[in-house]
Amino acid sequence: MRTLFVEKSGNRKVGPIPVTYRERASCPPSCTWYRKGCYGDDFHTSLAWNRADRSGMTTEELVVKIAALPEDQLWRGEVVGDLVGTGEKVDAYELGLIVRANFGRRGFTYTHKKSAQAIRWIRHANAWGYTINLSADDAGEADRLAELKAGPVVCIVPVDTPEHSYTPAGRPIVVCPAQTRNLTCAVCQLCQNVDRKSIVGFRAHGNKTNLVNQRASRVIPIARIK
């Protein structure tokens, strides 16, 4: 698949680390935001996404870039797009190349792919050091994904969710520090921690805030009692 590799991100939330953008064909149609409200369609982000579609490098070229990163380098995969593979599927061979190239580095990403085949390879990637976060659209789905034990979980939460709360099943949610403390991914690194116990919550934001907030509010996290 085609991927745009950026050696130093200019995104103020991500910080100055390497990032990738994967072509649109990688996105699973089952994603709630597939072609209807995805933040990747916001103007500036879509410009980079278009470049991935038109002129991105092959996975074989991408892994050369990843393997050349300094030891222990933090990097983020798929600012937009999803894991290698068309639609709901994961290309196990190409993902394996990325996982291998990541040895000694600290790559992390997110996915909306939830087919049985995808979960199988996500579990393997996490075991081998490439952190793949499973993305949920509300706290209830976050509980269901956590039960799969395939990897760490993130979820969208309503805009008024406190910094610390819980899912309906009692799992702790920590709102993304970029939204509460102005920390970048380069500094925070919470989503790269494959062994964390907490679910990272992203408050609804962006051009489609009302739509995203409505979706996240189907299941309201339990506020921490102080």
Secondary structure by P-SEA (a helix, b strand, c coil): cbbbbbccccccccccccbbbbccccccccccccccccccccaaaaaaaaaaacccccaaaaaaaaaacccbbbbbccccccccccccccaaaaaaaaaaaaccbbbbbccccccaaaaaaaaaaaaacbbbbbbbccaaaaaaaaaaccbbbbbbbccccccccccccbbbbbcccccccccccccccccccccccbbbbbcccccaaaaaaaaaaccccccccc
